[in-house]
Amino acid sequence: MNYIQEFRNILLSQNEIAKKQIELDHLARNSYPTGIHPNSQKTFALLKKKVAEKIKELEAKLPNAKGADKKDLQARIKELKDAQKEFKVIEQSDTMYSFRLRREPEFLYFGKSDEGTIYYDGTLRVLINELKHAFQFESGQMEFLEIENKPVPGLTYDVFDELATYKRQYAFDGVLKMRISLSEQEIFAGVNRVLTGDKNFGTIEIKRMKDIKVAVIAKVSDSFALDGLYQRISQKELDIHSSTKEVFNANKENRFERILNISLGSADKKKPYLEYIKVFIQKKPIIYAKY
């Protein structure tokens, strides 16, 4: 056989194999909603169904609602319709998202495998809360850092990101009950309630969307701790398009330098943080953002 012809046949064969692999990959990728792991599709479908049902339920109450009740219903309906739009973004993402049961809820993004994991306690109210974080990552409202091979929310993660998740949870549930941090004076004043076993001491119950504010979310806590869970993250609203200077200044105790042991160096502080990420990620790929 002519060696040139044989070589051409080999190339043609390899091209056919490559094309077939692309077709198989395409079929596999499109055999389920793109961004949702097969093991999580059933739960995701249930959540979407319940959100649609909740919207209908709230809309049915609108004609007879008045004043503050009507405004709250409208706010909840809008929030849930926004959730439906965001679900589509997550479904169409190149990133694969999966849901896993765990007592402590959390959203994590693993950059090397381009996977997002939503940990939740088995309730849809918590799942819809954490899915808001997944959308925030998808839309560039927050990024992730990789510290010692473990993902942690980055410097654009702020208290407003948490505010949005709690509003989303309230819209779905109609009530928001949380434990909040108390000052020493508040603990001392309520010591009798603690001694008598009052389980509601140190908790707050919200029944209006308008009452979910940054000042309240900043105090959310696991116990009677003096510091809230979100007091050490930025209290300024940030995203990857905020200026580098804004992002660095909004994080207490120079968290970026302390954790990553790096500094701005010659970076232009007026440029968007996204531009810094693009440059830095070439040198040390531990900052992950959607852009």
Helices and strands as residue ranges (DSSP letters): H 3-29, G 38-40, H 41-61, G 62-64, H 67-91, E 96-101, E 106-110, E 115-120, H 124-138, E 144-147, E 150-153, H 159-173, E 176-179, H 184-189, H 191-195, E 203-206, G 209-211, H 214-217, H 244-250, G 252-254, H 255-260, H 273-283, E 287-288
